[in-house]
Amino acid sequence: MLPSGLWRSLGADTDQLTAILNMRLMLDNRRPMGFGRRQAQKKDIKNGTLINTFMFGIMGVLYGIPVYLISDRVLSMVIYFTLIFLMITLTLITDFSNALFDNRDKYTLFPRPINDRTLVLAKLLHVFIYLLRIVLPMALPAWIAIGYLDGWASAVLFPLPVLLLVFMSLFAVNSVYLIILRLVKPEKFKDVISYFQVIASIVFFATVYLHPRKMFEMDPSNMFDASHFQWVKYIPTYWLAACWSWIGVPLTFGGGIFMSLLAIVAPLLCVIILVKYLAPEFSRKISGIDSAEVSHEITVIKNGKAAKPGKLYLKLANIFNRSDAAKAGFILAWLQTSRSRTFRMRVYPALAFVPIYFIYLLTQNGSSISEAYATLPGSSKFILLLYMSAYVLINALNYLIMSEQYKAAWVFYSSPVETPGNIMIGAFKALCVKLFLPFFTAISIFTLWIWGPKVIPDIFLSLVNVLLLATCIARISFRQLPFSSMEQIKQSGGKVIRSIITMLIPFVLGVGHYLSVHIWWLKLTFIFLSGALLWLIWDSYAGTNWGNIRKEDA
């Protein structure tokens, strides 16, 4: 609140702003740690901020590597600020969109006489303070290193660009959010943001696994040659690094004092545009999120058949299920996996993770992607790719039983269903038909294209084995009704044996397939045996009764 005059000139009520920030920061300090936090945890942590500060300080040692190793101070700071900027931006995208657009405020703050500019500024400053708690301990190792390597002048200058960096990333991301909020309908806003988050997580995963190899393939003597990075002068992190020209450090890419002034002017312009021009009608727009009317499709069931069979999922539910309970589980899982933003955010990226990680494994021996691709037809690596597809289905199963609105599962217990396993098996089929089978089909087409028709038996065997693996895991670890469990609920210690068995299953299946890769009759035998075992476990899973459900809930 030190620049309270600036906040007042932007139209905010500083007394209300102070009260809101005090409340939010008090709640932050009582919240459990973000690393592996359990929602079922009953005790709050009084000093969560100090614990997080220590852990981010350890991370800062790794982020500061460019500062220690690159002698060109401006170029090293560009790389360092870019790493921190990416970290902050991804944190904002994945974690803080809910903080900015928290619907619970409409029950506590919106009825009060608080204007939109105060509300927006309170949210932005809250996230800004939270980011400072992350960035400052992360910046401490680099700060110490710069003071030791360059002297006191560089150390005194360092906090200013770090502060400006947090402003830049905060207002850049949230300006995009508020622009989207003004352009799209409120009920569609979170859908747009969730897909944006999915794409961002995929890009981040690909960058982490594939980009470092590209750097190591470069000639170390030319890796940090300034002539290769002339475009750097046009990015904001260079403007921040240009501040070192104030203490006599020559700018690597030119630009003079003008570039360093941009580092100060750009965040201020963002604040003014954000609060003065994007904040109006903020409360009304936020109130519209998740409160718009949803057109509920009412399907009348007559003689076991849907009266409105025009919808694809209704046709598929009738094709793949016999009982009405299984059809209900299929339809519920199909619709909920489309509507749940949490499910989309955590499951859909897995569709891209598998091919990215496969490429990463292919290039582990130092070969380029093109060289690895050329050697594929003479190898048996298609087995690895086919079995990696299991990650998509198993990951989806993990989140099939979880929901933020898990208390809504009371409808299962109040329904006249004798065998709840029918609902569970219907939901399992929905995941297979909607997510896994299209993905596995795409991988199979690629496999046939590279290795030819000779691998058709391997495709069938891997399909049966992956379904067997997923059914075993569902039977052992996820024997619960769909969307009926609290997220990240703390598991009991009695499941150690189950976990060991679950890890042994893919090992046995994969080794058996690998040993039979050149023996066609052995593959046919394994297809028959795996199919018979799949049928038995499938039937056991579908036969889950209410006693089994109550035991899992307990």
C-alpha positions as CSV (number, residue, x, y, z in Angstrom):
1,M,0.0,0.0,0.0
2,L,3.0,2.3,-0.2
3,P,1.9,3.9,-3.5
4,S,-1.6,4.4,-2.2
5,G,-1.8,7.7,-4.1
6,L,-1.4,5.8,-7.4
7,W,-4.2,3.3,-6.4
8,R,-6.5,6.2,-5.4
9,S,-5.8,8.0,-8.7
10,L,-6.8,4.8,-10.6
11,G,-10.2,4.9,-8.9
12,A,-9.7,2.4,-6.0
13,D,-10.9,2.8,-2.4
14,T,-7.6,2.4,-0.5
15,D,-9.3,1.5,2.9
16,Q,-11.3,-1.2,1.2
17,L,-8.3,-2.3,-0.7
18,T,-6.2,-2.7,2.5
19,A,-9.0,-4.7,4.3
20,I,-9.4,-7.1,1.4
21,L,-5.6,-7.7,1.0
22,N,-5.2,-8.2,4.8
23,M,-7.9,-10.9,4.7
24,R,-6.5,-12.7,1.6
25,L,-2.9,-12.7,2.9
26,M,-4.1,-14.1,6.3
27,L,-5.9,-16.9,4.5
28,D,-2.8,-17.6,2.4
29,N,-0.6,-18.1,5.5
30,R,-3.1,-20.6,7.0
31,R,-3.4,-22.6,3.8
32,P,-1.6,-26.0,3.6
33,M,1.5,-26.2,1.3
34,G,1.0,-26.3,-2.4
35,F,3.3,-29.2,-2.9
36,G,1.3,-32.4,-2.5
37,R,-1.4,-30.7,-0.6
38,R,-4.2,-33.0,0.6
39,Q,-7.7,-31.5,0.5
40,A,-8.7,-34.0,3.2
41,Q,-6.1,-32.5,5.5
42,K,-7.8,-31.2,8.6
43,K,-5.1,-29.1,10.2
44,D,-4.1,-25.8,8.7
45,I,-0.4,-24.9,8.5
46,K,0.4,-21.6,10.4
47,N,3.7,-21.0,8.8
48,G,3.1,-22.3,5.2
49,T,4.7,-19.2,3.8
50,L,8.1,-19.9,5.4
51,I,8.1,-23.5,4.3
52,N,7.3,-22.5,0.7
53,T,10.0,-19.8,0.8
54,F,12.7,-22.3,1.7
55,M,11.7,-24.7,-1.1
56,F,11.6,-21.9,-3.7
57,G,15.1,-20.8,-2.6
58,I,16.4,-24.2,-3.4
59,M,14.8,-24.0,-6.9
60,G,16.4,-20.6,-7.4
61,V,19.9,-22.2,-7.3
62,L,19.0,-24.1,-10.5
63,Y,17.4,-21.0,-12.2
64,G,20.5,-19.0,-11.5
65,I,22.9,-21.3,-13.6
66,P,23.1,-18.8,-16.5
67,V,24.2,-16.1,-14.1
68,Y,27.0,-18.2,-12.8
69,L,28.2,-19.6,-16.1
70,I,27.8,-16.9,-18.8
71,S,30.3,-14.0,-18.6
72,D,28.2,-11.7,-20.9
73,R,26.1,-10.1,-18.1
74,V,23.4,-8.7,-20.4
75,L,22.9,-12.1,-22.2
76,S,23.0,-14.0,-19.0
77,M,20.3,-11.8,-17.5
78,V,18.1,-12.1,-20.6
79,I,18.2,-15.9,-20.2
80,Y,17.7,-15.8,-16.5
81,F,14.8,-13.3,-16.7
82,T,13.2,-15.4,-19.5
83,L,13.3,-18.5,-17.3
84,I,11.8,-16.7,-14.4
85,F,9.2,-15.1,-16.7
86,L,8.1,-18.5,-18.1
87,M,7.9,-19.9,-14.6
88,I,5.7,-17.0,-13.4
89,T,3.5,-17.1,-16.5
90,L,2.9,-20.8,-16.3
91,T,2.1,-20.5,-12.6
92,L,-0.4,-17.8,-13.3
93,I,-2.0,-19.8,-16.1
94,T,-2.3,-23.0,-14.2
95,D,-2.8,-21.9,-10.6
96,F,-4.0,-18.3,-10.4
97,S,-6.8,-18.0,-13.0
98,N,-9.1,-19.3,-10.2
99,A,-7.8,-16.7,-7.8
100,L,-8.5,-13.9,-10.2
101,F,-11.9,-15.2,-11.2
102,D,-13.0,-16.7,-7.9
103,N,-16.8,-17.0,-8.0
104,R,-17.1,-17.1,-4.2
105,D,-16.4,-13.4,-4.1
106,K,-19.9,-12.8,-5.5
107,Y,-21.3,-14.0,-2.1
108,T,-19.0,-12.0,0.1
109,L,-17.7,-8.9,-1.7
110,F,-20.0,-8.2,-4.6
111,P,-23.0,-7.4,-2.4
112,R,-20.9,-4.7,-0.6
113,P,-20.5,-1.2,-2.0
114,I,-17.1,-2.0,-3.6
115,N,-16.4,-0.7,-7.1
116,D,-14.9,-2.8,-9.9
117,R,-11.5,-1.1,-9.9
118,T,-11.0,-1.8,-6.2
119,L,-12.0,-5.5,-6.8
120,V,-9.7,-5.9,-9.8
121,L,-6.8,-4.1,-8.1
122,A,-7.2,-6.2,-4.9
123,K,-7.1,-9.4,-6.9
124,L,-4.0,-8.3,-8.9
125,L,-2.1,-7.0,-5.9
126,H,-2.9,-10.2,-4.0
127,V,-1.5,-12.4,-6.8
128,F,1.4,-9.9,-7.1
129,I,2.3,-10.3,-3.4
130,Y,2.0,-14.1,-3.7
131,L,4.3,-14.1,-6.7
132,L,6.8,-12.0,-4.8
133,R,6.9,-14.7,-2.1
134,I,7.9,-17.1,-4.9
135,V,10.2,-14.9,-6.9
136,L,12.2,-13.3,-4.1
137,P,13.5,-16.5,-2.6
138,M,14.2,-17.8,-6.1
139,A,16.1,-14.7,-7.0
140,L,18.2,-14.7,-3.8
141,P,20.9,-17.1,-5.1
142,A,21.3,-15.1,-8.3
143,W,21.4,-11.9,-6.3
144,I,24.2,-13.2,-4.1
145,A,26.1,-14.4,-7.2
146,I,25.8,-11.1,-9.0
147,G,27.0,-9.2,-6.0
148,Y,30.0,-11.5,-5.7
149,L,30.9,-11.5,-9.4
150,D,30.1,-7.9,-10.4
151,G,30.2,-5.8,-7.3
152,W,27.8,-3.8,-5.2
153,A,26.4,-1.6,-8.0
154,S,25.0,-4.6,-9.8
155,A,23.6,-6.1,-6.6
156,V,21.9,-2.8,-5.8
157,L,20.3,-2.7,-9.3
158,F,19.2,-6.3,-9.3
159,P,15.9,-6.0,-7.3
160,L,14.4,-3.4,-9.6
161,P,14.2,-5.5,-12.8
162,V,13.0,-8.5,-10.7
163,L,10.1,-6.4,-9.4
164,L,9.3,-5.1,-12.9
165,L,9.5,-8.7,-14.2
166,V,6.7,-9.7,-11.8
167,F,4.6,-6.7,-12.9
168,M,5.1,-7.6,-16.6
169,S,4.1,-11.2,-16.3
170,L,1.2,-10.5,-14.0
171,F,-0.4,-7.8,-16.0
172,A,0.4,-9.5,-19.4
173,V,-1.4,-12.7,-18.4
174,N,-4.3,-11.0,-16.7
175,S,-4.8,-8.4,-19.5
176,V,-5.3,-11.3,-21.8
177,Y,-7.7,-12.9,-19.4
178,L,-9.8,-9.7,-19.1
179,I,-9.7,-9.1,-22.8
180,I,-11.1,-12.6,-23.4
181,L,-13.7,-12.0,-20.7
182,R,-14.9,-8.9,-22.6
183,L,-14.9,-10.7,-26.0
184,V,-16.6,-14.0,-25.0
185,K,-19.7,-14.8,-23.1
186,P,-19.1,-15.4,-19.3
187,E,-20.3,-19.0,-19.4
188,K,-17.7,-19.7,-22.1
189,F,-14.8,-18.0,-20.5
190,K,-13.6,-20.8,-18.3
191,D,-13.8,-23.2,-21.3
192,V,-11.5,-20.9,-23.3
193,I,-9.1,-20.6,-20.3
194,S,-9.1,-24.4,-19.7
195,Y,-8.1,-25.1,-23.3
196,F,-5.5,-22.4,-23.0
197,Q,-4.1,-24.1,-19.9
198,V,-4.0,-27.5,-21.7
199,I,-2.1,-26.1,-24.6
200,A,0.3,-24.3,-22.3
201,S,1.0,-27.5,-20.3
202,I,1.7,-29.4,-23.5
203,V,4.1,-26.7,-24.8
204,F,5.9,-26.7,-21.4
205,F,6.2,-30.5,-21.3
206,A,7.6,-30.5,-24.9
207,T,10.0,-27.7,-24.1
208,V,11.4,-29.5,-21.0
209,Y,11.9,-32.8,-22.8
210,L,12.9,-31.8,-26.3
211,H,14.5,-28.3,-26.2
212,P,17.5,-29.1,-23.9
213,R,18.7,-31.7,-26.4
214,K,18.7,-29.1,-29.2
215,M,20.9,-26.9,-27.0
216,F,23.4,-29.7,-26.3
217,E,23.6,-30.5,-30.1
218,M,25.0,-27.0,-30.7
219,D,28.7,-26.2,-30.7
220,P,29.5,-25.1,-27.1
221,S,31.8,-22.4,-28.4
222,N,29.0,-20.8,-30.4
223,M,26.1,-21.6,-28.1
224,F,26.0,-18.1,-26.5
225,D,27.3,-16.1,-29.5
226,A,25.4,-12.8,-29.5
227,S,25.2,-12.8,-33.3
228,H,22.8,-15.8,-33.1
229,F,20.3,-13.8,-31.0
230,Q,19.7,-10.5,-32.7
231,W,15.9,-10.9,-32.2
232,V,16.4,-10.8,-28.5
233,K,16.2,-7.0,-28.4
234,Y,12.5,-7.1,-29.2
235,I,11.5,-9.2,-26.1
236,P,10.6,-7.6,-22.7
237,T,13.3,-9.6,-20.8
238,Y,16.0,-7.8,-22.8
239,W,14.5,-4.5,-21.8
240,L,15.0,-5.6,-18.2
241,A,18.6,-6.7,-18.8
242,A,19.2,-3.3,-20.5
243,C,18.9,-1.7,-17.1
244,W,22.5,-2.8,-16.5
245,S,23.6,-0.1,-19.0
246,W,22.9,2.4,-16.2
247,I,26.0,1.1,-14.4
248,G,28.2,1.1,-17.5
249,V,27.7,-2.5,-18.8
250,P,27.7,-2.4,-22.6
251,L,24.4,-3.7,-24.2
252,T,25.0,-6.9,-26.2
253,F,22.4,-6.1,-28.8
254,G,22.3,-2.3,-28.7
255,G,19.3,-0.1,-28.1
256,G,20.8,2.3,-25.7
257,I,18.9,3.9,-22.8
258,F,15.6,3.5,-24.8
259,M,15.3,-0.2,-24.1
260,S,15.8,0.2,-20.4
261,L,13.1,2.9,-20.2
262,L,10.7,0.4,-21.9
263,A,11.2,-1.9,-18.9
264,I,9.7,0.8,-16.6
265,V,7.1,2.3,-19.0
266,A,5.5,-1.0,-20.1
267,P,4.4,-2.3,-16.7
268,L,2.9,1.2,-15.8
269,L,1.0,1.3,-19.1
270,C,-0.3,-2.3,-18.4
271,V,-1.6,-1.2,-14.9
272,I,-3.4,1.9,-16.4
273,I,-5.0,0.0,-19.3
274,L,-6.0,-2.9,-17.0
275,V,-7.6,-1.0,-14.2
276,K,-9.0,2.0,-16.1
277,Y,-10.2,0.3,-19.3
278,L,-10.6,-3.4,-18.7
279,A,-11.9,-3.4,-15.1
280,P,-15.4,-1.7,-15.7
281,E,-18.3,-4.2,-15.5
282,F,-15.8,-6.7,-13.9
283,S,-18.3,-7.8,-11.2
284,R,-21.2,-8.3,-13.6
285,K,-19.0,-10.4,-15.9
286,I,-17.6,-12.5,-13.1
287,S,-21.1,-13.1,-11.7
288,G,-22.0,-14.5,-15.1
289,I,-19.3,-17.2,-15.0
290,D,-20.8,-20.6,-14.0
291,S,-24.2,-19.0,-13.4
292,A,-25.5,-19.0,-16.9
293,E,-28.4,-21.2,-17.7
294,V,-27.3,-24.6,-19.0
295,S,-29.6,-26.3,-21.4
296,H,-30.2,-29.7,-19.8
297,E,-31.0,-32.5,-22.3
298,I,-34.0,-34.5,-21.1
299,T,-33.9,-38.0,-22.6
300,V,-37.0,-40.2,-22.1
301,I,-36.2,-43.9,-21.9
302,K,-38.9,-46.1,-23.4
303,N,-38.5,-49.9,-23.4
304,G,-34.8,-49.5,-22.7
305,K,-34.2,-47.2,-25.7
306,A,-33.6,-43.5,-25.8
307,A,-36.4,-41.5,-27.3
308,K,-33.9,-39.0,-28.7
309,P,-31.2,-41.2,-30.4
310,G,-29.9,-38.4,-32.5
311,K,-27.0,-37.7,-30.1
312,L,-23.9,-39.7,-30.8
313,Y,-23.2,-40.6,-27.2
314,L,-26.8,-41.9,-26.8
315,K,-26.3,-44.2,-29.8
316,L,-22.9,-45.4,-28.5
317,A,-24.5,-46.0,-25.0
318,N,-27.1,-48.2,-26.6
319,I,-24.5,-50.1,-28.7
320,F,-21.9,-50.8,-26.0
321,N,-24.2,-51.4,-23.0
322,R,-27.1,-53.8,-22.3
323,S,-28.4,-52.7,-18.9
324,D,-30.0,-49.3,-18.2
325,A,-27.5,-48.7,-15.3
326,A,-24.5,-49.2,-17.6
327,K,-26.1,-46.9,-20.2
328,A,-26.6,-44.3,-17.4
329,G,-22.9,-44.6,-16.3
330,F,-21.8,-44.3,-19.9
331,I,-23.8,-41.2,-20.6
332,L,-22.8,-39.6,-17.2
333,A,-19.1,-40.2,-17.8
334,W,-19.3,-39.0,-21.5
335,L,-21.0,-35.7,-20.5
336,Q,-19.0,-35.1,-17.3
337,T,-15.6,-35.6,-19.0
338,S,-16.6,-32.9,-21.5
339,R,-18.0,-30.5,-18.9
340,S,-15.5,-30.9,-16.1
341,R,-12.6,-28.4,-16.6
342,T,-10.5,-30.2,-14.0
343,F,-10.8,-33.5,-15.9
344,R,-9.9,-31.8,-19.2
345,M,-7.0,-30.0,-17.7
346,R,-5.5,-33.1,-16.2
347,V,-6.3,-35.8,-18.7
348,Y,-6.3,-34.2,-22.2
349,P,-2.6,-33.2,-22.1
350,A,-1.7,-36.9,-21.7
351,L,-2.7,-37.4,-25.4
352,A,0.2,-35.2,-26.3
353,F,2.6,-36.4,-23.6
354,V,2.8,-39.9,-25.0
355,P,4.3,-39.0,-28.4
356,I,6.5,-36.3,-26.9
357,Y,8.0,-38.7,-24.4
358,F,8.4,-41.4,-27.1
359,I,10.4,-39.0,-29.2
360,Y,12.5,-38.2,-26.1
361,L,13.2,-41.9,-25.5
362,L,14.2,-42.4,-29.2
363,T,16.8,-39.6,-29.0
364,Q,18.4,-40.7,-25.7
365,N,21.4,-42.3,-27.5
366,G,22.4,-38.9,-28.9
367,S,20.9,-39.3,-32.4
368,S,18.7,-36.6,-33.9
369,I,15.0,-37.1,-34.4
370,S,15.5,-37.7,-38.2
371,E,18.2,-40.3,-37.5
372,A,16.0,-42.1,-34.9
373,Y,13.1,-42.1,-37.3
374,A,15.1,-43.7,-40.0
375,T,16.1,-46.6,-37.7
376,L,12.5,-47.3,-36.6
377,P,11.5,-50.0,-39.3
378,G,14.4,-52.3,-38.2
379,S,13.6,-52.1,-34.5
380,S,10.9,-53.4,-32.2
381,K,10.2,-50.0,-30.6
382,F,6.6,-50.2,-31.7
383,I,6.0,-52.3,-28.6
384,L,7.1,-49.4,-26.4
385,L,4.8,-47.0,-28.3
386,L,1.8,-49.3,-28.2
387,Y,2.1,-49.9,-24.5
388,M,2.8,-46.2,-23.7
389,S,-0.8,-45.6,-24.8
390,A,-1.9,-47.2,-21.5
391,Y,-0.9,-44.0,-19.8
392,V,-3.8,-42.1,-21.3
393,L,-6.4,-44.6,-20.1
394,I,-4.9,-45.2,-16.7
395,N,-4.6,-41.4,-16.1
396,A,-8.2,-40.9,-17.2
397,L,-9.3,-43.7,-14.8
398,N,-7.5,-41.9,-11.9
399,Y,-9.6,-38.8,-12.4
400,L,-12.8,-40.7,-13.3
401,I,-13.6,-41.3,-9.6
402,M,-12.6,-37.7,-8.5
403,S,-14.6,-34.5,-8.5
404,E,-14.7,-31.2,-6.8
405,Q,-18.5,-31.8,-6.5
406,Y,-18.1,-35.3,-5.0
407,K,-21.0,-34.8,-2.6
408,A,-23.3,-34.9,-5.6
409,A,-22.7,-38.7,-5.7
410,W,-25.5,-39.1,-3.2
411,V,-27.7,-39.8,-6.3
412,F,-26.0,-43.1,-6.8
413,Y,-26.8,-44.3,-3.3
414,S,-30.4,-43.2,-3.5
415,S,-31.0,-44.9,-6.8
416,P,-32.7,-48.4,-7.0
417,V,-29.6,-50.0,-8.6
418,E,-28.8,-53.5,-7.3
419,T,-25.3,-53.8,-8.8
420,P,-23.4,-50.5,-8.9
421,G,-20.7,-52.2,-10.9
422,N,-22.9,-51.7,-13.9
423,I,-22.6,-48.0,-13.5
424,M,-18.9,-48.2,-13.1
425,I,-18.4,-50.5,-16.1
426,G,-20.5,-48.1,-18.2
427,A,-18.3,-45.2,-17.2
428,F,-15.2,-47.3,-18.0
429,K,-16.5,-48.0,-21.5
430,A,-17.2,-44.3,-22.0
431,L,-13.5,-43.6,-21.3
432,C,-12.4,-46.3,-23.7
433,V,-14.7,-45.2,-26.5
434,K,-14.2,-41.5,-26.2
435,L,-10.5,-41.2,-25.3
436,F,-8.5,-44.4,-25.5
437,L,-9.7,-46.1,-28.7
438,P,-9.4,-43.0,-31.0
439,F,-5.9,-42.4,-29.5
440,F,-4.9,-46.1,-29.9
441,T,-6.2,-46.1,-33.4
442,A,-4.0,-43.2,-34.4
443,I,-1.0,-44.9,-32.9
444,S,-1.9,-48.1,-34.7
445,I,-2.1,-46.3,-38.0
446,F,1.4,-44.8,-37.4
447,T,2.7,-48.3,-36.4
448,L,1.3,-49.9,-39.6
449,W,2.8,-47.1,-41.7
450,I,6.3,-47.6,-40.3
451,W,6.5,-51.3,-39.6
452,G,3.9,-52.7,-42.1
453,P,1.2,-55.3,-41.8
454,K,3.4,-57.8,-40.0
455,V,2.7,-56.0,-36.7
456,I,-1.1,-56.4,-36.9
457,P,-1.0,-59.3,-34.3
458,D,1.2,-57.2,-32.1
459,I,-1.4,-54.4,-32.3
460,F,-4.2,-56.7,-31.3
461,L,-2.1,-58.3,-28.4
462,S,-1.1,-54.8,-27.1
463,L,-4.7,-53.6,-27.3
464,V,-6.0,-56.6,-25.2
465,N,-3.1,-56.3,-22.8
466,V,-3.6,-52.5,-22.3
467,L,-7.3,-53.1,-21.6
468,L,-6.4,-55.9,-19.3
469,L,-3.9,-53.7,-17.4
470,A,-6.5,-50.9,-17.1
471,T,-9.2,-53.2,-16.0
472,C,-6.9,-54.7,-13.3
473,I,-6.0,-51.3,-12.0
474,A,-9.6,-50.2,-12.0
475,R,-10.5,-53.5,-10.2
476,I,-7.7,-53.1,-7.6
477,S,-7.3,-49.4,-7.1
478,F,-10.4,-47.5,-8.5
479,R,-13.3,-49.6,-7.4
480,Q,-15.5,-46.6,-6.8
481,L,-18.5,-44.9,-8.4
482,P,-17.6,-42.2,-11.0
483,F,-17.0,-38.7,-9.7
484,S,-17.7,-39.7,-6.1
485,S,-14.4,-39.1,-4.4
486,M,-12.7,-36.0,-3.0
487,E,-9.7,-34.9,-5.1
488,Q,-6.2,-35.9,-3.7
489,I,-7.8,-37.7,-0.8
490,K,-5.2,-39.2,1.5
491,Q,-5.0,-42.9,0.8
492,S,-4.7,-45.5,3.7
493,G,-1.6,-47.4,4.2
494,G,-3.3,-50.8,3.6
495,K,-3.0,-50.5,-0.1
496,V,0.7,-51.3,-0.3
497,I,0.2,-54.9,-1.5
498,R,-2.3,-53.6,-4.1
499,S,0.2,-51.1,-5.4
500,I,2.9,-53.8,-5.7
501,I,0.5,-56.1,-7.7
502,T,-0.4,-53.1,-9.9
503,M,3.2,-52.5,-10.8
504,L,3.9,-56.2,-11.5
505,I,1.0,-56.5,-14.0
506,P,2.5,-54.3,-16.8
507,F,5.9,-55.8,-16.3
508,V,4.6,-59.3,-16.9
509,L,2.5,-58.3,-19.9
510,G,5.3,-56.4,-21.5
511,V,7.9,-59.1,-21.0
512,G,5.6,-61.7,-22.4
513,H,4.9,-59.7,-25.5
514,Y,8.5,-58.9,-26.1
515,L,9.5,-62.6,-25.9
516,S,6.9,-63.5,-28.4
517,V,7.6,-60.6,-30.9
518,H,9.1,-63.0,-33.5
519,I,6.9,-66.1,-32.7
520,W,3.5,-65.7,-34.3
521,W,1.8,-68.7,-32.7
522,L,3.0,-67.6,-29.2
523,K,1.4,-64.2,-29.9
524,L,-1.9,-65.9,-30.8
525,T,-1.7,-67.9,-27.6
526,F,-1.1,-64.8,-25.5
527,I,-4.0,-63.0,-27.2
528,F,-6.3,-65.9,-26.2
529,L,-5.0,-66.0,-22.7
530,S,-5.0,-62.2,-22.1
531,G,-8.5,-62.1,-23.6
532,A,-9.8,-64.8,-21.3
533,L,-8.2,-63.1,-18.3
534,L,-9.6,-59.7,-19.4
535,W,-13.1,-61.2,-19.6
536,L,-12.8,-62.7,-16.0
537,I,-11.6,-59.4,-14.4
538,W,-14.0,-57.4,-16.4
539,D,-16.9,-59.5,-15.1
540,S,-15.6,-59.2,-11.6
541,Y,-15.3,-55.4,-11.9
542,A,-18.8,-55.2,-13.4
543,G,-20.1,-57.3,-10.5
544,T,-19.1,-54.8,-7.8
545,N,-21.8,-54.7,-5.2
546,W,-22.7,-52.1,-2.6
547,G,-20.7,-53.9,0.1
548,N,-17.5,-53.5,-2.0
549,I,-18.4,-49.8,-2.5
550,R,-18.9,-49.2,1.2
551,K,-15.6,-50.9,1.9
552,E,-13.7,-48.6,-0.5
553,D,-15.4,-45.5,0.8
554,A,-14.4,-46.5,4.4
